[in-house]
Amino acid sequence: MQKTLQYDYWHLWRKSKCYVPFFVLGLMPYHALAQQDTVKKLKEVKVSSPVLPQIQTVTPSQTVSSSDFIKYSAFTVADAIRNFAGVNIQDYGGIGGMQTVSVRSLGADNVAVLYNSIQLNDAQNGEIDLSKFNLINIQQITLFNAQPLDICQTARAFASANVLAIQTIQPKLSAEKPFKIIAGIKGGSFGLVNPYLQWQQRVSKYWSFVINGYDENANGRYKYKENADGSDTLATRKNSDVHTKQADAELYWAKSDSSKFNLQFNFYNSDRGLPSAVVLYAAPTTQRLYNRDYIIQSGYHYIAKNSFELLLNTKLSQSTVRYTDTGGVYNATGMIVENYMQREAYQSVAIAYHILSNWKVSYSSDADISNLQSDAYKYDFPTRLSLFNVLATNLTLGKWLFQGNILNTYIDDHVKSGTAASSKSDYTQTVIASYHPLAAKELEFRAFYKSTFRNPTFSEQYYYAIAPRPLKPEYTSQYDAGVAYTKTTDGILEYLTVSADAYYNNVKDKIIYIPTRSPDIPSVVNLGKVDIRGLDVVLKSQFKPFYNWKASLTANYTYQNAIDITDPTDTYYLEQIPYTPKNTLAVNAGVMYKQFGVYYNQILASHRYYASDNTPQYYLPGYTVSDASAVYNFKINSVPVLASLEVNNLYNKNYVIVNGFPMPGRSFRFTFQITI
């Protein structure tokens, strides 16, 4: 029987295995919970010390902050994290090309992207396009293998194999200087013109806000080598222009460190050309993609004197996508036009309490309703209710730290037409341990086990499905064992951090597409099994050889043997899965003198295959790409000014990351910014 879209919530709640509390939208700070603070004014003391990179955590983590973006010649979030160990960026080229991230060969749909602690969701495709996020308002980006350290967090943060946490800038202003305005412009190759503006304001002792505006325009044209016919001639990439406008506003309230509230609004609008894969002698495509996204979210965090902790998060979002192709005779109109609208309502509550000073427990409960409307042929108009409930604990015993959690995930789909997928409910677990043998905690041994499952996306489950697809969730098991060491000194070496983690991942019931009678009608099945064995090594260091001089060196190495173990009769049995290099090395070095810095970044990746069969016809050669940047901070009439120059693909290498999508050659980008 066809399910309707009118939910009987109590009926659904009874079907779930845990009760999920709901709270009203538009969370505001509750004065009944607020503490009575005693304020004492102390004499200000300035302390200067090097900022240590986050490396010693219970599970492996890597962090890049806003001050590091120029070092890596980063323009988007994907650029900022491409040096991370275990990370594989799928980049389709061009200034507006789609960028997704896979961690430890588990795929982009196994990475949860948190924006100020709330997960970004794409129920349609399951992958977050990181090229949509500019870096103007971002303070810090952290990648956690398994999950973040704090157990008082949204239940969704426990549900993914890896977590990419994006933290935006929060004003830190005084009554003497209650505002800060940053205005800048970026420009360069591909016709890039990118003005931006940020206004930070302290409204009162407790209230402040940030408003950002961002505009990006580029023609996206660049030269690449066309050697498919052996001619080795230059061609120009076309239909890769981008026109993007973004605006966001954040309102902050902080009574103290133990009582905080925030409200945020984000708007994104883009018009992008979609250059297709390069085909010899083929005419440029006329495909275009239009996006318009709205997000409003709020959060409240409270810690009582008795250690009781409360975390509330709410989000409403709407995402519209319009795809057009006017380059062929497809129907009577001679064009394809598809429109999609995705809406989401999300509510989360988390509570935590210290039973003992060394023992903390938490419970988190999330509810999410997502639906998708489309004018695509025979679309089912699905609506999905997702419930997440997790119990977690954190226990410290001397030099040992233990964490564990059990998560229940419940999924229930409804459709307007056709047949909805069956409801699903399952439990997954995480066990984490770390040991510090030294009193100074410079050395840490750590290990974790984490199981997760990924439910099919709307596209996998319903897109052009002639009959209901009996898909099962994709299950992943992760095992990790590693060691981390951190040393700080007052000498030439300011700090040194190094870590090494060996891991084994196993994926079963992998959801894959297989060919059908018509290439326009994909078939999706549970068919894949993958074994992944790897090693991540991270080194970060900073030196101070002379007065006013500093030098930094970062190196990340990844080894991944990710093989298909689905069927011994397959020709690709025990062969490397597509787009996975066995060896990747990223090195970044910099020299700083007073307010001037010069940086060099190098990424090397070994060969890959773009299909399951590791045969010469699917071979993609390894590549190396180098970037250089220089930044200078100075003042004009007491106004702080930043000027920078970046050179990407310094040696003008011809390479591809995704087959058929050539990456740009040498390009330049400059930035001029003032702060008032």
C-alpha positions as CSV (number, residue, x, y, z in Angstrom):
1,M,0.0,0.0,0.0
2,Q,1.3,3.5,-0.9
3,K,2.4,5.5,2.1
4,T,1.2,9.0,2.4
5,L,3.3,12.1,3.3
6,Q,1.1,13.0,6.3
7,Y,3.0,11.7,9.3
8,D,1.4,10.3,12.3
9,Y,4.4,11.2,14.5
10,W,3.4,9.1,17.5
11,H,3.0,6.1,15.3
12,L,6.5,6.6,14.0
13,W,7.9,7.2,17.4
14,R,6.5,3.9,18.7
15,K,8.2,2.2,15.8
16,S,11.6,3.7,16.8
17,K,13.5,1.9,19.5
18,C,14.3,5.1,21.4
19,Y,12.2,8.1,22.4
20,V,13.3,11.3,20.7
21,P,12.5,14.6,22.5
22,F,11.7,17.7,20.3
23,F,12.3,21.3,21.1
24,V,10.9,24.4,19.4
25,L,12.8,26.1,16.7
26,G,14.5,29.4,17.3
27,L,16.3,28.4,20.5
28,M,17.0,31.3,22.8
29,P,19.1,31.4,26.0
30,Y,17.1,30.4,29.0
31,H,17.7,32.7,32.0
32,A,16.4,30.1,34.3
33,L,19.5,28.0,33.4
34,A,22.0,30.9,33.5
35,Q,24.5,31.0,36.2
36,Q,25.1,34.1,38.4
37,D,28.6,35.1,37.4
38,T,31.0,37.1,39.6
39,V,33.1,39.4,37.5
40,K,36.5,40.5,38.6
41,K,38.7,42.8,36.4
42,L,42.2,41.6,36.2
43,K,45.2,43.3,34.7
44,E,45.7,42.2,31.1
45,V,48.8,40.1,30.5
46,K,49.9,39.3,26.9
47,V,51.4,35.9,26.4
48,S,53.1,34.9,23.2
49,S,53.7,31.2,22.4
50,P,53.5,29.0,19.3
51,V,50.1,27.5,18.5
52,L,50.5,23.7,18.6
53,P,48.7,21.8,15.8
54,Q,46.0,19.5,17.1
55,I,47.5,16.0,16.8
56,Q,47.2,14.3,20.2
57,T,43.6,13.3,20.5
58,V,41.9,10.0,21.4
59,T,41.4,9.3,17.7
60,P,43.5,10.7,14.9
61,S,42.7,14.3,13.9
62,Q,44.3,17.0,11.7
63,T,43.6,20.7,11.8
64,V,44.1,23.7,9.6
65,S,43.3,27.2,10.8
66,S,42.7,30.5,9.0
67,S,46.3,31.6,9.4
68,D,47.4,28.5,7.4
69,F,45.1,28.9,4.4
70,I,47.7,31.1,2.5
71,K,50.4,28.5,3.2
72,Y,48.5,25.9,1.2
73,S,47.4,28.3,-1.5
74,A,43.8,27.4,-0.5
75,F,40.8,29.0,-2.2
76,T,38.1,26.5,-1.0
77,V,37.7,24.1,1.9
78,A,38.9,21.2,-0.3
79,D,42.1,23.1,-1.1
80,A,42.7,23.7,2.6
81,I,42.5,20.0,3.5
82,R,44.1,18.4,0.5
83,N,47.4,17.9,2.3
84,F,45.8,15.9,5.1
85,A,47.0,12.3,5.5
86,G,44.4,9.8,4.3
87,V,42.5,12.3,2.3
88,N,41.7,11.9,-1.4
89,I,40.1,14.9,-3.1
90,Q,38.0,14.2,-6.2
91,D,38.5,17.4,-8.2
92,Y,36.7,17.8,-11.6
93,G,38.9,20.8,-12.5
94,G,38.3,24.4,-13.2
95,I,37.7,27.2,-10.8
96,G,34.1,26.1,-10.1
97,G,34.5,22.4,-10.5
98,M,32.9,20.1,-8.0
99,Q,35.2,18.9,-5.1
100,T,34.4,16.0,-2.8
101,V,36.6,14.3,-0.1
102,S,37.1,10.6,0.6
103,V,38.9,9.6,3.7
104,R,40.8,6.3,4.0
105,S,39.2,5.1,0.7
106,L,35.7,4.9,2.3
107,G,34.1,7.4,-0.2
108,A,32.7,10.9,0.1
109,D,29.3,9.6,1.4
110,N,31.0,8.3,4.5
111,V,32.3,11.7,5.6
112,A,30.0,13.8,7.8
113,V,30.6,17.6,7.2
114,L,29.7,19.6,10.3
115,Y,29.2,23.3,10.0
116,N,29.4,24.8,13.5
117,S,28.6,21.4,15.0
118,I,25.5,20.7,12.8
119,Q,25.8,18.3,9.9
120,L,25.3,19.5,6.3
121,N,22.9,17.1,4.6
122,D,22.4,16.1,1.0
123,A,19.8,13.3,1.1
124,Q,19.7,13.3,-2.7
125,N,23.3,12.4,-3.5
126,G,25.0,12.0,0.0
127,E,28.1,13.9,-1.0
128,I,28.9,17.5,0.0
129,D,30.5,19.7,-2.6
130,L,33.3,21.4,-0.8
131,S,33.9,23.9,-3.6
132,K,30.7,25.7,-2.4
133,F,32.5,26.9,0.8
134,N,34.7,30.0,0.6
135,L,37.3,30.5,3.4
136,I,36.5,34.1,4.3
137,N,34.4,33.3,7.4
138,I,36.1,30.1,8.5
139,Q,38.3,30.0,11.6
140,Q,39.3,26.3,11.6
141,I,38.8,23.0,9.8
142,T,39.4,19.7,11.6
143,L,39.3,16.2,10.2
144,F,38.5,13.5,12.8
145,N,38.9,9.8,12.0
146,A,36.0,8.0,13.7
147,Q,34.5,11.0,15.6
148,P,35.3,14.2,17.7
149,L,36.7,13.9,21.2
150,D,33.8,15.5,23.1
151,I,31.0,13.0,23.8
152,C,28.4,15.8,24.3
153,Q,27.6,16.4,20.7
154,T,24.9,15.7,18.1
155,A,24.0,12.0,17.6
156,R,24.7,12.4,13.9
157,A,28.3,13.2,14.6
158,F,28.6,9.6,15.9
159,A,27.0,8.1,12.8
160,S,29.7,8.6,10.1
161,A,33.0,6.9,9.6
162,N,34.8,10.2,9.5
163,V,33.9,13.8,10.5
164,L,35.1,17.0,8.8
165,A,34.3,19.9,11.3
166,I,34.1,23.5,10.0
167,Q,34.2,26.2,12.6
168,T,33.4,29.8,11.6
169,I,34.8,33.0,13.0
170,Q,33.3,34.3,16.3
171,P,33.9,37.9,17.2
172,K,36.3,38.7,20.1
173,L,35.9,42.4,20.4
174,S,36.2,44.8,23.3
175,A,34.2,47.9,24.5
176,E,37.2,50.0,23.4
177,K,37.1,48.6,19.8
178,P,33.5,47.2,19.4
179,F,33.7,46.6,15.6
180,K,36.0,45.1,12.9
181,I,35.5,45.5,9.2
182,I,37.5,43.4,6.7
183,A,37.3,44.3,3.0
184,G,39.2,42.6,0.3
185,I,39.4,41.4,-3.3
186,K,40.9,38.4,-5.0
187,G,41.7,38.2,-8.7
188,G,43.8,36.4,-11.1
189,S,43.8,33.7,-13.9
190,F,40.6,32.5,-15.5
191,G,39.1,36.0,-15.3
192,L,38.7,35.6,-11.5
193,V,37.2,38.7,-9.7
194,N,36.2,37.9,-6.1
195,P,35.4,40.9,-3.8
196,Y,34.4,40.1,-0.2
197,L,33.3,42.0,2.9
198,Q,33.1,41.1,6.6
199,W,31.6,43.1,9.4
200,Q,32.1,42.0,13.1
201,Q,30.2,44.0,15.7
202,R,30.0,43.9,19.5
203,V,26.5,44.9,20.4
204,S,26.7,44.6,24.2
205,K,28.6,42.7,26.9
206,Y,26.9,39.5,25.8
207,W,25.8,40.0,22.2
208,S,27.8,40.2,19.0
209,F,27.3,39.4,15.3
210,V,29.2,38.8,12.1
211,I,27.9,39.5,8.6
212,N,29.7,38.3,5.4
213,G,29.2,39.1,1.7
214,Y,31.1,37.2,-1.1
215,D,30.9,37.5,-4.8
216,E,32.9,35.3,-7.3
217,N,33.0,35.6,-11.1
218,A,35.3,33.8,-13.5
219,N,35.2,32.7,-17.1
220,G,37.0,29.5,-16.1
221,R,38.9,29.1,-19.4
222,Y,42.3,27.5,-19.3
223,K,44.7,25.7,-21.6
224,Y,45.3,22.0,-21.4
225,K,47.2,19.4,-23.5
226,E,45.1,17.3,-25.9
227,N,47.2,14.2,-26.6
228,A,44.5,11.5,-27.1
229,D,45.3,11.5,-30.9
230,G,49.1,11.8,-30.3
231,S,49.1,15.4,-31.5
232,D,50.1,16.9,-28.1
233,T,48.3,20.1,-29.0
234,L,46.9,22.8,-26.7
235,A,43.1,23.0,-26.3
236,T,41.0,25.4,-24.2
237,R,38.6,24.3,-21.6
238,K,35.2,25.8,-22.2
239,N,31.8,26.1,-20.4
240,S,33.5,26.2,-17.0
241,D,32.5,29.7,-16.0
242,V,31.2,30.3,-12.5
243,H,29.1,33.1,-11.0
244,T,28.5,32.8,-7.3
245,K,27.0,35.0,-4.6
246,Q,27.1,34.1,-0.9
247,A,25.9,35.9,2.2
248,D,25.8,34.7,5.8
249,A,25.1,36.3,9.2
250,E,25.8,34.9,12.7
251,L,24.4,36.2,16.0
252,Y,26.2,35.2,19.2
253,W,25.2,35.5,22.9
254,A,27.6,34.4,25.6
255,K,26.8,34.9,29.3
256,S,29.9,33.0,30.1
257,D,31.9,30.1,28.8
258,S,29.2,27.8,30.3
259,S,26.2,29.4,28.7
260,K,26.3,30.2,24.9
261,F,23.8,30.7,22.1
262,N,24.2,31.3,18.4
263,L,21.8,31.9,15.4
264,Q,23.1,31.6,11.8
265,F,21.7,32.3,8.4
266,N,23.4,31.2,5.1
267,F,22.5,32.0,1.5
268,Y,24.3,30.5,-1.6
269,N,23.4,31.2,-5.2
270,S,25.5,30.0,-8.2
271,D,25.3,29.6,-11.9
272,R,28.0,27.2,-13.2
273,G,28.9,25.7,-16.5
274,L,29.4,21.9,-16.5
275,P,32.3,21.0,-18.8
276,S,32.0,17.3,-19.7
277,A,34.8,14.8,-19.9
278,V,37.2,15.6,-22.7
279,V,36.3,13.6,-25.9
280,L,38.4,13.9,-29.0
281,Y,36.9,16.3,-31.6
282,A,33.6,16.6,-29.6
283,A,32.0,20.0,-29.4
284,P,31.9,21.8,-26.0
285,T,28.8,20.9,-23.9
286,T,26.1,23.4,-23.0
287,Q,25.2,21.8,-19.7
288,R,24.6,24.2,-16.8
289,L,23.9,23.9,-13.1
290,Y,22.0,26.4,-11.0
291,N,22.1,26.2,-7.2
292,R,20.2,28.2,-4.6
293,D,20.6,27.2,-0.9
294,Y,19.1,28.6,2.3
295,I,20.1,27.5,5.8
296,I,19.1,28.8,9.2
297,Q,20.4,27.1,12.3
298,S,20.7,27.7,16.0
299,G,22.5,26.2,18.9
300,Y,22.5,26.5,22.7
301,H,25.2,25.1,25.0
302,Y,24.9,25.2,28.8
303,I,27.1,23.7,31.5
304,A,25.8,23.8,35.1
305,K,28.0,24.0,38.2
306,N,27.2,20.4,39.0
307,S,28.7,19.4,35.6
308,F,25.3,18.8,34.0
309,E,25.6,19.7,30.3
310,L,23.0,20.5,27.7
311,L,23.4,21.0,24.0
312,L,20.5,22.0,21.7
313,N,20.8,22.4,17.9
314,T,18.1,23.2,15.3
315,K,18.3,23.6,11.5
316,L,16.0,24.3,8.6
317,S,17.3,24.2,5.0
318,Q,16.1,24.4,1.5
319,S,18.3,23.6,-1.6
320,T,17.1,24.0,-5.2
321,V,19.0,22.7,-8.2
322,R,18.3,23.3,-11.8
323,Y,20.1,21.3,-14.5
324,T,19.8,22.3,-18.2
325,D,21.4,20.9,-21.4
326,T,20.6,22.6,-24.7
327,G,23.2,20.9,-26.7
328,G,21.3,18.1,-28.4
329,V,18.0,16.9,-29.7
330,Y,16.6,15.0,-26.8
331,N,12.9,15.6,-27.2
332,A,10.4,17.9,-28.9
333,T,12.0,20.9,-27.1
334,G,15.5,20.0,-28.0
335,M,16.7,20.4,-24.5
336,I,16.8,18.7,-21.0
337,V,15.6,20.7,-18.0
338,E,15.4,19.0,-14.6
339,N,14.5,20.8,-11.3
340,Y,15.0,19.5,-7.8
341,M,14.1,21.0,-4.5
342,Q,15.3,19.4,-1.2
343,R,14.0,20.5,2.2
344,E,15.2,19.5,5.6
345,A,14.1,20.1,9.2
346,Y,16.5,18.9,11.9
347,Q,16.4,18.9,15.7
348,S,19.1,17.6,18.2
349,V,19.4,17.4,21.9
350,A,22.4,16.1,23.9
351,I,22.9,15.9,27.6
352,A,25.9,14.9,29.6
353,Y,26.9,14.4,33.2
354,H,30.0,13.6,35.2
355,I,29.0,10.7,37.5
356,L,32.5,11.0,38.9
357,S,35.3,13.5,38.2
358,N,36.9,10.9,35.8
359,W,33.7,9.4,34.4
360,K,31.4,11.2,32.0
361,V,28.2,9.9,30.3
362,S,26.0,11.4,27.6
363,Y,22.9,10.8,25.7
364,S,22.1,12.4,22.3
365,S,19.0,12.2,20.2
366,D,18.5,13.7,16.7
367,A,15.5,13.8,14.4
368,D,15.7,14.7,10.7
369,I,13.0,15.0,8.1
370,S,14.2,15.4,4.5
371,N,12.1,15.4,1.3
372,L,12.9,15.8,-2.4
373,Q,10.6,17.1,-5.1
374,S,11.5,16.9,-8.8
375,D,10.0,17.1,-12.3
376,A,12.3,14.3,-13.5
377,Y,10.5,11.5,-15.3
378,K,8.5,9.1,-13.0
379,Y,10.0,10.5,-9.8
380,D,8.7,9.2,-6.5
381,F,8.8,12.4,-4.4
382,P,10.4,10.7,-1.3
383,T,10.3,11.9,2.3
384,R,12.6,10.4,4.8
385,L,12.4,10.4,8.6
386,S,15.8,9.7,10.3
387,L,16.2,9.1,14.0
388,F,19.5,8.8,15.7
389,N,19.9,7.9,19.4
390,V,23.3,7.4,21.1
391,L,24.6,6.5,24.6
392,A,28.2,7.4,25.2
393,T,30.7,7.3,28.0
394,N,34.2,8.6,28.7
395,L,36.3,7.1,31.5
396,T,39.8,8.1,32.7
397,L,41.8,5.7,34.8
398,G,45.3,7.0,35.5
399,K,47.2,7.1,32.3
400,W,44.4,5.4,30.4
401,L,41.4,7.0,28.7
402,F,38.5,4.9,27.4
403,Q,35.5,6.0,25.3
404,G,32.6,4.0,24.0
405,N,29.2,4.5,22.5
406,I,26.2,2.6,21.0
407,L,24.1,4.2,18.3
408,N,20.7,3.3,17.1
409,T,19.7,4.6,13.6
410,Y,16.1,4.3,12.3
411,I,15.1,5.2,8.8
412,D,11.6,5.4,7.4
413,D,10.7,6.5,3.9
414,H,7.4,7.7,2.5
415,V,6.7,8.4,-1.2
416,K,3.9,10.1,-3.2
417,S,4.0,7.5,-6.0
418,G,5.4,4.1,-6.4
419,T,6.6,2.0,-3.5
420,A,8.7,3.3,-0.6
421,A,11.8,1.4,0.7
422,S,11.3,-0.7,3.8
423,S,12.1,0.9,7.2
424,K,15.5,0.2,8.6
425,S,16.8,0.1,12.1
426,D,20.2,-1.0,13.4
427,Y,22.8,-0.6,16.1
428,T,26.5,0.4,15.6
429,Q,29.3,0.6,18.1
430,T,32.5,2.5,18.8
431,V,35.3,1.6,21.3
432,I,38.3,3.9,21.8
433,A,41.3,3.7,24.1
434,S,44.4,5.8,24.6
435,Y,47.4,5.5,26.9
436,H,49.9,8.2,28.0
437,P,53.0,6.5,29.5
438,L,54.8,9.8,30.4
439,A,53.8,12.2,33.1
440,A,54.0,15.1,30.6
441,K,51.7,13.3,28.2
442,E,54.1,14.0,25.3
443,L,53.6,10.4,24.1
444,E,50.3,8.8,23.3
445,F,49.3,5.3,22.2
446,R,45.8,5.0,20.8
447,A,43.4,2.6,19.1
448,F,39.8,2.4,18.1
449,Y,37.1,0.3,16.5
450,K,34.1,1.8,14.9
451,S,31.2,0.3,12.9
452,T,28.9,2.4,10.8
453,F,26.2,1.9,8.2
454,R,25.2,4.2,5.3
455,N,21.6,4.1,4.1
456,P,21.0,4.5,0.3
457,T,20.5,8.1,-0.8
458,F,17.4,9.2,-2.6
459,S,19.2,9.0,-6.0
460,E,20.4,5.4,-5.3
461,Q,17.0,4.3,-4.0
462,Y,14.6,6.1,-6.3
463,Y,16.2,7.9,-9.3
464,Y,14.8,6.3,-12.5
465,A,13.9,3.2,-10.6
466,I,11.5,1.1,-12.7
467,A,10.8,-1.2,-9.7
468,P,11.6,-0.9,-6.0
469,R,15.3,-1.4,-5.4
470,P,15.8,-3.9,-2.5
471,L,18.9,-2.1,-1.3
472,K,20.5,-2.8,2.0
473,P,22.6,-0.3,4.0
474,E,26.4,-0.2,3.3
475,Y,28.3,-1.4,6.4
476,T,31.8,-0.3,7.3
477,S,34.1,-1.5,10.1
478,Q,37.2,0.5,11.0
479,Y,40.2,-0.6,13.1
480,D,43.0,1.8,14.0
481,A,46.2,1.6,16.1
482,G,48.6,4.5,16.3
483,V,51.1,6.5,18.3
484,A,51.6,10.3,18.6
485,Y,54.4,12.4,20.1
486,T,54.6,16.1,20.8
487,K,57.6,18.1,22.0
488,T,57.9,21.8,22.7
489,T,61.1,23.6,23.6
490,D,62.4,27.1,24.3
491,G,65.2,26.6,21.8
492,I,65.5,26.8,18.0
493,L,62.8,24.0,17.7
494,E,59.6,25.5,19.0
495,Y,57.6,22.4,18.5
496,L,57.6,19.0,16.9
497,T,54.6,16.7,16.5
498,V,54.7,13.4,14.8
499,S,52.1,10.6,14.5
500,A,51.7,7.3,12.8
501,D,48.4,5.3,12.5
502,A,47.9,1.9,10.8
503,Y,44.4,1.0,9.9
504,Y,42.2,-1.7,8.4
505,N,38.8,-0.9,7.0
506,N,36.2,-3.4,5.7
507,V,33.2,-2.5,3.6
508,K,30.4,-5.0,2.9
509,D,27.2,-4.6,0.9
510,K,28.8,-1.7,-0.9
511,I,26.3,0.2,-3.0
512,I,27.4,0.5,-6.6
513,Y,26.0,1.3,-10.0
514,I,26.1,-1.3,-12.8
515,P,25.3,-1.0,-16.5
516,T,21.8,-1.6,-17.8
517,R,20.2,-1.8,-21.2
518,S,20.0,1.9,-21.4
519,P,22.9,4.1,-20.1
520,D,20.3,6.7,-19.0
521,I,18.7,4.3,-16.6
522,P,21.3,3.3,-14.0
523,S,20.8,0.2,-11.8
524,V,22.0,0.2,-8.2
525,V,22.7,-2.9,-6.2
526,N,24.5,-4.2,-3.1
527,L,27.4,-6.0,-4.7
528,G,30.7,-4.7,-3.4
529,K,33.1,-5.8,-0.7
530,V,36.3,-3.9,-0.1
531,D,39.3,-4.4,2.1
532,I,41.4,-1.4,2.9
533,R,44.8,-1.5,4.7
534,G,46.7,1.7,5.2
535,L,49.2,3.9,7.0
536,D,49.0,7.6,7.8
537,V,52.1,9.4,8.9
538,V,52.0,13.1,10.0
539,L,54.9,15.4,10.9
540,K,54.6,19.1,11.9
541,S,57.3,21.4,13.1
542,Q,58.2,25.0,13.6
543,F,61.6,26.5,14.1
544,K,62.9,29.9,15.3
545,P,66.5,30.0,14.1
546,F,67.1,33.8,14.5
547,Y,65.4,36.7,16.1
548,N,62.2,37.7,14.0
549,W,62.7,34.6,11.8
550,K,60.6,31.5,11.8
551,A,60.4,28.4,9.6
552,S,57.8,25.6,9.4
553,L,57.8,22.2,7.8
554,T,54.8,19.8,7.5
555,A,54.9,16.4,5.8
556,N,52.0,13.9,5.4
557,Y,52.3,10.5,3.9
558,T,49.6,8.0,3.1
559,Y,49.8,4.4,2.0
560,Q,46.5,2.7,1.0
561,N,46.0,-0.8,-0.3
562,A,42.3,-0.8,-1.1
563,I,41.2,-3.9,-3.0
564,D,38.0,-5.4,-4.2
565,I,37.2,-8.8,-2.6
566,T,33.6,-9.1,-3.9
567,D,33.9,-12.2,-6.1
568,P,36.9,-14.4,-6.8
569,T,35.6,-15.0,-10.4
570,D,35.7,-11.3,-11.2
571,T,38.6,-10.0,-13.4
572,Y,39.3,-7.3,-10.9
573,Y,39.3,-9.5,-7.8
574,L,42.0,-8.3,-5.3
575,E,42.8,-5.3,-7.5
576,Q,43.0,-1.6,-6.4
577,I,39.6,0.1,-6.4
578,P,39.2,3.1,-8.8
579,Y,40.8,6.5,-8.1
580,T,42.9,5.3,-5.2
581,P,46.7,5.9,-5.3
582,K,48.7,3.5,-3.2
583,N,51.1,6.3,-2.2
584,T,50.5,10.0,-1.5
585,L,53.0,12.5,-0.1
586,A,52.3,16.2,0.8
587,V,55.0,18.5,1.9
588,N,54.6,22.2,3.0
589,A,57.6,24.4,3.9
590,G,57.6,28.1,4.8
591,V,59.9,30.9,6.0
592,M,58.6,33.9,7.9
593,Y,60.4,37.2,8.6
594,K,58.5,39.6,10.8
595,Q,55.3,40.2,8.8
596,F,56.5,38.6,5.5
597,G,56.1,34.9,4.6
598,V,57.0,32.7,1.7
599,Y,55.6,29.2,1.4
600,Y,55.9,26.2,-0.9
601,N,53.5,23.3,-1.2
602,Q,54.1,20.0,-3.0
603,I,51.7,17.0,-3.5
604,L,52.7,13.7,-5.1
605,A,50.4,10.9,-5.9
606,S,51.2,7.5,-7.4
607,H,49.4,6.0,-10.4
608,R,45.7,5.0,-10.3
609,Y,43.0,3.3,-12.3
610,Y,39.7,4.8,-13.2
611,A,37.9,1.5,-13.5
612,S,37.8,-1.7,-11.4
613,D,40.0,-3.6,-13.9
614,N,43.7,-2.6,-13.3
615,T,44.6,-2.8,-17.0
616,P,46.6,-0.4,-19.2
617,Q,43.4,1.0,-20.8
618,Y,42.2,2.3,-17.5
619,Y,45.6,3.5,-16.3
620,L,46.0,7.1,-14.9
621,P,49.6,8.1,-14.4
622,G,50.8,9.5,-11.1
623,Y,51.2,13.3,-10.8
624,T,52.9,16.0,-8.8
625,V,51.7,19.5,-8.4
626,S,53.5,22.4,-6.8
627,D,52.2,25.7,-5.4
628,A,54.0,28.8,-4.0
629,S,52.7,31.7,-2.1
630,A,53.9,34.9,-0.5
631,V,52.1,37.2,2.0
632,Y,53.0,40.5,3.5
633,N,51.2,42.3,6.3
634,F,51.8,46.0,6.7
635,K,50.0,49.3,7.5
636,I,48.9,52.3,5.6
637,N,48.1,55.2,7.9
638,S,47.7,52.8,10.8
639,V,45.2,50.6,8.8
640,P,46.3,47.0,8.6
641,V,46.8,45.7,5.1
642,L,47.4,42.2,3.7
643,A,48.8,41.5,0.3
644,S,49.4,38.1,-1.1
645,L,50.4,36.4,-4.4
646,E,49.8,32.7,-5.1
647,V,51.1,30.6,-8.0
648,N,49.2,27.3,-8.5
649,N,50.7,24.4,-10.5
650,L,54.0,26.3,-10.4
651,Y,55.8,24.1,-13.0
652,N,52.8,24.0,-15.4
653,K,52.2,20.2,-15.2
654,N,49.6,18.5,-17.3
655,Y,47.6,16.1,-15.1
656,V,44.1,14.8,-14.2
657,I,42.6,13.7,-11.0
658,V,39.3,12.4,-12.5
659,N,39.6,10.8,-15.9
660,G,38.7,13.1,-18.8
661,F,38.7,16.2,-16.6
662,P,42.1,18.0,-17.1
663,M,43.3,20.2,-14.4
664,P,44.5,23.8,-15.1
665,G,48.1,24.6,-15.8
666,R,50.0,27.4,-14.1
667,S,47.7,30.1,-12.7
668,F,48.0,33.2,-10.5
669,R,45.9,34.7,-7.8
670,F,46.4,37.8,-5.8
671,T,44.7,39.2,-2.7
672,F,44.5,42.7,-1.3
673,Q,42.7,43.2,2.0
674,I,42.3,45.9,4.6
675,T,41.1,45.7,8.2
676,I,39.4,48.6,9.9
